[in-house]
Amino acid sequence: MDLSKIKLVVTDLDGTLLNSKQEVSAQFTELFNQLLAHNIVFVAASGRPQYSIIKKLHTIKNDITIVSDNGALVSKNNDVILSSPLKKTKLAQVIRLINALKHTHPVYCGKNKAFVNSDSKNLIALLEEYYPDYEFIENANTITEDIYKVALFHEENSEKHIYPFVKHLEQDFKVKTSAHHWVDISDKLAHKGYAIRMLQERLNISFEETMVFGDYNNDIEMLKRGYFSYAMENAHETVKKIARFKTKTNNELGVEYVLQQLICAKNKLKPNGV
């Protein structure tokens, strides 16, 4: 397995690069600087909004490409590379369906803030972590700015209690279970795989020169964009079947473990382990 040809590294955040406390390790920061020294492009690709990703990776924000809202918005240094918001008529269709669902708590994700019309205490407790800039609204139809993703929260299990009731939307939308409590709805082309393909074409980087890390179903399309595709040990079983390789859990620094091997391959040294 020759890692020395890698030019592009893409990683999901929650459940992948971040540990269970939603923290970035000190080891990653050290390895990131070495990636830069080898001119490797680094992409943070998450279901989180852009401002939340920047908050997590603020020390390196000027040196990375950000794929946010599952690929609906791609930017670098605040320059927008790709923007795929939900069309207004389609958003109205989604709102009508959501309003008819029980125990489903929507978060409407704009570029600079999220809109919430829910009284779920569990959801509100999570907003500061995932959607720190948010506004409470009474009616989603009053939203005027572009919405890049609708994140649906269920207090018990989104795959069981939400996904079956929105699955039929997959003909016209991208519908993904993105975590245990979340199902995301976005434009048909707003997914991480499309975003990474566009970046590969823009940067003239091949499938064989791409390394990708992920843990949940919203990572599947982007895992298919790199030969060196890694599922975390804590990943969803579907993701483990898709990825070509596996690494340790996010709490065991699974991304860092592989990145060190990558750096060692670039330096023509043997890995020492993280």
Summary of the structure (lengths in Angstrom):
residues: 274
radius of gyration: 18.2
end to end distance: 19.1
largest distance: 58.7
contacts: 943
relative contact order: 0.18
helix: 43%
strand: 23%
